[in-house]
Amino acid sequence: MNSNLSKLGLGGATFGNVLADGIFGGVNQEMAIEIINFAYESGIKIFDTAPLYGFGRSELWYGRALSGVERGDINLTSKCGRLIRNLRNKNYSAISDLDIDNGYGEPVFDYSKDGIRRSVEESLRRLKTDYLDTLLLHDPDQGGLENEAYESAFPEMAKMKEEGIVKNIGCGMNECEMPIRFMKKIDLDKILLAGRYTLLENTKSRKFMKICAEKNVKVIIGGPYNSGILARDLNSPVTYDYEVAPLKLINRAKDIEKIANNYNVSLKSASLNFVLNNSQVFSVVPGMSSINEVKENIDIANQIIEPDLWSNLLENGFI
């Protein structure tokens, strides 16, 4: 397996058709399990999920798909900070697998020590495993929970690392600034950064990547295609951060595409390989909604790209 393919993972946000009003593609359980199994059999061994994804469904479906796989053969990441509770039960008691399957799950932020512990225990049950390779604190930026992260969430996560329930701890979010503050105060192993370090958008995140290297924090890249603009026909409607892409960014993507095409490389291939090539990147976990998308991402990860492409993009200020 080449080094780039060994870094390619499967993101679980597509499984469950809940986030962003179904923009992720609406992958049902049957297709999700087929995609997970095909990815594993094709050499993908890194899997990323979260209680939020599909409001519990993503974890459940991963657990069902991977139940027959030797645990040491895969690297499994999930997240904490939200508990999935039953919409039909006003006291927010734990939810059954059946009610999750039936769509009664509701995510509730909980950064308390007990909430973090319960989140992990429930994730392990859904995933049918007894440990996580990586546990990430999910979206403290969205919840306005930075203080709670310091006071209760990270200390409990560190305790579970000492206990061997999780091997690595970190955070997962869509901005660089808060993770930089975290790294200055807390020993983290990995950070998942979604959509901020990409071929289209990497100016602000360069400082983040530099600090990660100094602190020996590995990076998991989510959203390598900026939700679509780097993976679609730029002459048709495309999305950026799950909204209609602004013309300025479409034109920038077209300029990058022109340079890539001169080396017989597609914009999508250049985008994925750009992040895979970074030595600080542990894995890249795009969401995939079909077997064909898995095949395409694997083919891209295996593509040999002339170093001159990166030199050209650097000279033109794109990286």
C-alpha positions as CSV (number, residue, x, y, z in Angstrom):
1,M,0.0,0.0,0.0
2,N,1.5,3.4,-0.9
3,S,1.8,6.0,1.8
4,N,-1.0,8.2,0.4
5,L,-3.5,5.3,0.3
6,S,-2.6,4.3,3.9
7,K,-3.7,7.8,5.0
8,L,-7.0,7.7,3.1
9,G,-9.9,7.2,5.5
10,L,-13.7,7.0,5.3
11,G,-15.7,9.8,6.9
12,G,-19.0,8.8,8.5
13,A,-21.0,12.1,8.2
14,T,-22.7,10.8,5.0
15,F,-24.4,7.9,6.9
16,G,-27.8,8.7,8.2
17,N,-29.1,11.6,6.0
18,V,-29.5,14.0,8.9
19,L,-26.8,16.7,8.7
20,A,-27.3,19.8,6.6
21,D,-30.8,18.9,5.5
22,G,-29.6,15.8,3.6
23,I,-26.9,17.6,1.7
24,F,-24.5,14.7,2.4
25,G,-26.3,12.4,0.1
26,G,-28.8,10.5,2.2
27,V,-27.0,7.2,2.5
28,N,-29.3,4.6,4.0
29,Q,-28.2,1.7,6.2
30,E,-27.9,-0.9,3.4
31,M,-25.8,1.3,1.2
32,A,-23.7,2.6,4.2
33,I,-22.8,-1.0,5.2
34,E,-21.9,-1.8,1.5
35,I,-19.7,1.3,1.3
36,I,-17.9,0.5,4.6
37,N,-17.3,-3.1,3.7
38,F,-16.1,-2.2,0.2
39,A,-13.8,0.5,1.6
40,Y,-12.2,-2.0,4.0
41,E,-11.8,-4.7,1.4
42,S,-10.2,-2.1,-0.9
43,G,-7.5,-1.2,1.6
44,I,-9.1,1.7,3.6
45,K,-8.5,1.0,7.3
46,I,-9.2,4.4,8.9
47,F,-12.8,5.1,9.8
48,D,-14.2,8.3,11.3
49,T,-17.6,8.8,12.9
50,A,-19.5,10.7,15.7
51,P,-22.7,10.4,17.7
52,L,-23.9,13.5,15.8
53,Y,-23.6,11.9,12.4
54,G,-27.1,10.5,11.6
55,F,-28.0,11.2,15.3
56,G,-26.5,7.8,16.3
57,R,-27.0,6.0,13.0
58,S,-23.5,6.4,11.6
59,E,-22.0,4.7,14.7
60,L,-24.6,2.0,14.7
61,W,-24.0,1.2,11.0
62,Y,-20.3,1.2,11.4
63,G,-20.7,-1.2,14.3
64,R,-22.8,-3.5,12.2
65,A,-20.5,-3.3,9.2
66,L,-17.3,-3.9,11.0
67,S,-18.4,-6.5,13.6
68,G,-16.6,-9.3,11.8
69,V,-13.4,-7.4,11.3
70,E,-10.3,-8.0,13.4
71,R,-10.2,-4.9,15.7
72,G,-6.5,-4.4,15.3
73,D,-6.8,-4.2,11.5
74,I,-8.7,-0.9,11.7
75,N,-8.2,2.6,13.1
76,L,-11.5,3.9,14.6
77,T,-12.2,7.6,15.5
78,S,-15.3,8.9,17.2
79,K,-16.2,12.0,19.0
80,C,-17.8,13.2,22.3
81,G,-19.5,16.3,23.6
82,R,-23.0,15.5,22.4
83,L,-25.3,12.8,23.8
84,I,-28.0,11.3,21.6
85,R,-31.3,11.4,23.5
86,N,-34.8,10.2,22.7
87,L,-37.0,12.9,21.2
88,R,-40.0,11.2,22.7
89,N,-38.6,11.1,26.2
90,K,-38.5,14.5,27.8
91,N,-36.0,13.6,30.5
92,Y,-33.4,12.8,27.8
93,S,-32.7,9.3,29.0
94,A,-30.4,7.1,26.8
95,I,-31.9,6.0,23.5
96,S,-32.2,2.5,22.2
97,D,-30.7,1.3,18.9
98,L,-34.2,0.7,17.6
99,D,-35.3,4.3,18.3
100,I,-32.1,5.6,16.6
101,D,-32.9,3.5,13.6
102,N,-36.4,4.9,13.5
103,G,-35.1,8.5,13.6
104,Y,-35.9,9.5,17.2
105,G,-32.4,10.6,18.1
106,E,-31.7,14.1,19.1
107,P,-28.2,15.5,19.9
108,V,-27.7,17.4,23.1
109,F,-24.5,19.2,24.1
110,D,-23.0,17.8,27.3
111,Y,-19.4,18.6,28.2
112,S,-19.7,17.5,31.9
113,K,-17.4,14.8,33.1
114,D,-20.3,12.4,33.4
115,G,-21.6,13.4,29.9
116,I,-18.3,12.8,28.3
117,R,-17.9,9.4,30.0
118,R,-21.5,8.4,29.0
119,S,-20.9,9.6,25.5
120,V,-17.9,7.3,25.1
121,E,-19.7,4.4,26.7
122,E,-22.6,4.7,24.4
123,S,-20.4,5.1,21.3
124,L,-18.5,1.9,22.2
125,R,-21.7,0.0,22.5
126,R,-23.0,1.3,19.2
127,L,-19.7,0.6,17.5
128,K,-19.4,-2.9,19.1
129,T,-15.9,-2.3,20.4
130,D,-14.1,-1.8,23.7
131,Y,-11.8,1.0,22.8
132,L,-11.3,3.9,20.4
133,D,-8.1,4.7,18.6
134,T,-9.0,8.4,18.8
135,L,-11.5,10.3,20.7
136,L,-12.2,13.9,19.6
137,L,-14.1,16.6,21.5
138,H,-16.7,17.7,18.9
139,D,-17.5,21.3,18.0
140,P,-16.7,23.3,21.1
141,D,-16.7,26.3,18.8
142,Q,-20.3,25.7,17.8
143,G,-21.5,25.1,21.3
144,G,-19.7,28.1,22.9
145,L,-18.1,25.6,25.3
146,E,-14.4,26.5,25.4
147,N,-14.3,26.9,29.2
148,E,-16.2,23.7,29.7
149,A,-13.7,22.0,27.4
150,Y,-10.8,23.0,29.7
151,E,-12.6,22.4,33.0
152,S,-14.3,19.1,32.5
153,A,-14.3,17.6,29.0
154,F,-10.5,17.3,28.3
155,P,-9.7,16.1,31.9
156,E,-12.2,13.3,31.6
157,M,-10.9,12.4,28.1
158,A,-7.3,12.3,29.5
159,K,-8.5,10.0,32.3
160,M,-10.1,7.6,29.8
161,K,-6.8,7.6,27.9
162,E,-5.0,6.6,31.0
163,E,-7.5,3.8,31.5
164,G,-6.9,2.6,28.0
165,I,-10.5,3.2,26.8
166,V,-9.1,5.6,24.2
167,K,-5.6,5.7,22.7
168,N,-5.5,9.3,21.5
169,I,-7.4,12.4,22.4
170,G,-8.0,15.7,20.6
171,C,-10.7,17.9,19.1
172,G,-12.7,18.1,15.9
173,M,-14.0,21.4,14.5
174,N,-14.2,23.8,11.5
175,E,-11.8,26.5,12.7
176,C,-8.1,26.9,13.4
177,E,-8.1,29.5,16.2
178,M,-9.6,27.5,19.1
179,P,-7.5,24.4,18.5
180,I,-4.4,26.7,18.5
181,R,-5.4,27.9,22.0
182,F,-6.1,24.3,23.1
183,M,-2.6,23.2,22.0
184,K,-1.0,25.9,24.1
185,K,-2.6,24.6,27.3
186,I,-3.3,20.9,26.8
187,D,-1.4,17.9,25.5
188,L,-3.4,16.7,22.5
189,D,-2.6,13.9,20.1
190,K,-4.7,14.7,17.1
191,I,-6.9,17.4,15.7
192,L,-9.6,17.0,13.1
193,L,-9.8,20.2,11.0
194,A,-12.7,20.3,8.5
195,G,-12.6,22.5,5.4
196,R,-9.9,24.9,6.6
197,Y,-6.8,23.3,5.2
198,T,-7.5,22.6,1.6
199,L,-6.1,23.4,-1.8
200,L,-8.6,26.2,-2.1
201,E,-8.2,27.6,1.4
202,N,-4.9,27.2,3.3
203,T,-3.6,30.7,4.0
204,K,-4.9,31.0,7.6
205,S,-4.4,27.4,8.4
206,R,-0.7,27.4,7.7
207,K,0.0,28.8,11.1
208,F,-2.2,26.0,12.6
209,M,-0.3,23.3,10.7
210,K,3.1,24.8,11.8
211,I,2.0,24.8,15.5
212,C,0.8,21.2,15.1
213,A,4.3,20.2,13.8
214,E,5.9,22.0,16.7
215,K,3.7,20.3,19.3
216,N,3.8,16.9,17.5
217,V,0.0,16.9,17.0
218,K,-1.2,14.9,14.1
219,V,-3.9,16.3,11.9
220,I,-7.0,14.6,10.5
221,I,-8.4,16.4,7.5
222,G,-12.1,16.5,7.0
223,G,-13.9,18.2,4.1
224,P,-10.9,18.1,1.7
225,Y,-13.1,19.2,-1.2
226,N,-14.7,22.1,0.7
227,S,-18.1,20.3,0.5
228,G,-18.1,20.0,-3.2
229,I,-16.4,23.0,-5.0
230,L,-13.1,21.0,-5.4
231,A,-14.8,17.8,-6.6
232,R,-17.5,19.0,-9.0
233,D,-17.8,20.6,-12.5
234,L,-17.1,24.3,-11.9
235,N,-19.4,25.3,-14.7
236,S,-22.4,23.9,-12.9
237,P,-23.7,25.0,-9.4
238,V,-21.3,24.0,-6.7
239,T,-21.2,24.2,-2.9
240,Y,-18.7,25.7,-0.5
241,D,-19.1,25.0,3.2
242,Y,-22.5,23.5,2.4
243,E,-23.8,26.7,0.8
244,V,-23.8,28.0,-2.8
245,A,-20.2,28.8,-3.6
246,P,-19.4,32.5,-4.1
247,L,-18.1,33.5,-7.6
248,K,-14.8,34.7,-6.2
249,L,-14.0,31.2,-4.9
250,I,-15.3,29.5,-8.1
251,N,-12.9,31.6,-10.1
252,R,-10.0,30.8,-7.7
253,A,-10.9,27.1,-8.1
254,K,-10.9,27.4,-11.9
255,D,-7.4,29.0,-11.8
256,I,-6.1,26.1,-9.7
257,E,-7.8,23.6,-12.0
258,K,-6.1,25.2,-15.1
259,I,-2.7,24.7,-13.6
260,A,-3.5,21.1,-12.5
261,N,-4.9,20.2,-15.9
262,N,-1.6,21.2,-17.5
263,Y,-0.1,18.2,-15.7
264,N,-3.0,15.9,-16.6
265,V,-4.3,16.1,-13.0
266,S,-7.9,16.8,-12.2
267,L,-8.8,19.5,-9.6
268,K,-10.2,16.7,-7.4
269,S,-7.0,14.7,-7.6
270,A,-4.8,17.7,-6.9
271,S,-7.1,18.6,-3.9
272,L,-7.0,15.2,-2.2
273,N,-3.3,14.7,-2.9
274,F,-2.4,18.1,-1.6
275,V,-3.6,17.2,1.9
276,L,-2.4,13.6,1.8
277,N,1.1,14.7,0.9
278,N,1.5,16.8,4.1
279,S,3.7,15.0,6.6
280,Q,1.7,16.3,9.5
281,V,-1.5,14.8,8.2
282,F,-2.4,11.4,9.8
283,S,-5.4,10.8,7.7
284,V,-7.9,12.4,5.3
285,V,-11.5,11.4,5.8
286,P,-13.8,12.5,3.0
287,G,-17.4,11.4,3.2
288,M,-18.3,9.0,0.4
289,S,-21.9,8.3,-0.7
290,S,-21.3,5.5,-3.2
291,I,-19.0,2.6,-4.2
292,N,-17.9,4.7,-7.2
293,E,-16.8,7.5,-4.9
294,V,-14.7,5.1,-2.9
295,K,-13.1,3.7,-6.0
296,E,-12.4,7.2,-7.3
297,N,-10.8,8.4,-4.1
298,I,-8.6,5.3,-4.0
299,D,-7.6,5.8,-7.6
300,I,-6.8,9.4,-6.8
301,A,-4.7,8.5,-3.7
302,N,-2.7,6.1,-5.9
303,Q,-2.0,8.7,-8.6
304,I,1.6,9.7,-9.2
305,I,1.8,13.5,-9.5
306,E,4.8,15.4,-10.8
307,P,6.4,17.6,-8.1
308,D,6.4,20.4,-10.6
309,L,2.6,20.8,-10.1
310,W,3.1,21.8,-6.5
311,S,6.0,24.1,-7.4
312,N,3.7,25.8,-9.9
313,L,0.9,26.2,-7.4
314,L,3.3,27.6,-4.9
315,E,4.8,30.1,-7.3
316,N,1.2,31.3,-8.1
317,G,0.3,31.7,-4.5
318,F,-2.2,28.9,-4.1
319,I,-0.3,26.9,-1.5
